[in-house]
Amino acid sequence: MALTSRLLSRSRQLYASQIILQQEHGVPVRCFSKEAARPALKGDEMLRNIFVEVKSKFETALGILRKEKITIDPDDAAAVGQYAKVMKTIREKADLFSESQRIQYTIQTKTKEIPDARTYLLTLKEIRIKRGLTDELGAEAMMMDAVEKIEKEIKKPLMRSDKKGMAALMAEFDKINNKLGVRREDLPKYEEQLEHKIAKAQLEELKKDALEAMETQKKREEFKDEQMVDVKSLDIRNFI
């Protein structure tokens, strides 16, 4: 069951700030509709509704995991692809955010009240660091340089309400995208690559957990003569 819990847990995000650059600076992504206003609920009723919703999502995920074969082999591209496909099905059926959607939601909620472009970018940096993301492309420095360039031209801080100034900044960000090789039409491919990286990282954690569990069991007297099996031969459906 520990393996199953790991499957349902959030993974550590391992992708570059390229995704943030794509989603927040001039590259269109899927939009998220706001939830309809809900009537005020009493404490007990609210807790009950939350419990029912979480229970439903969990059971949906388990139902899919009971049917789909997952091979714990992070070095096999086919196994990683299949695992990513299963996780995508779970997200769609259980109405869960993907990692890129979760990042975008965090950015939207954390930055919606920020009035100026400089503080906005600094907040993006804080979000990236807190979530364990890396800026492998050096995009943050280039974006901050772009803000400074525009602010020198307008001789004042760049406010997000300044349509002309922000349009100029977006043009600078487009230049950065071009320099980094980021194309608007390639966004679906970037998201797919992201989910593939996350799937590989999760399979690596599953493999590590499985090996540690077998090593621990082998130390017990009744299992000392047992041979450890190859984790690739394990069928997670047998542990659910």
Buried (B, 14 or more C-beta within 10 A) or exposed (E): EEBBEBBBEEBEBBBBBBBBBBBBBBBEBEEEEEEEEEEEEEEEEEEEEEEEEEEEBEEBBBBBBEEBEBBBBBEBEEBBBBBBEBBBBBBEEBEBBBBBBBBBEBBEEBBEEBEBBBEBBBBBBEBBEEBEBEBEBEBBEBBBEBBEEBBEEEEEBBBBEBEEBBEBBEEBBBEBBEEBEBEEEEBEEBBBBBBBBBBBBBBBBBBBBBEEEBEEEEEEEEEEEEEEEEBEEBEBEEEE
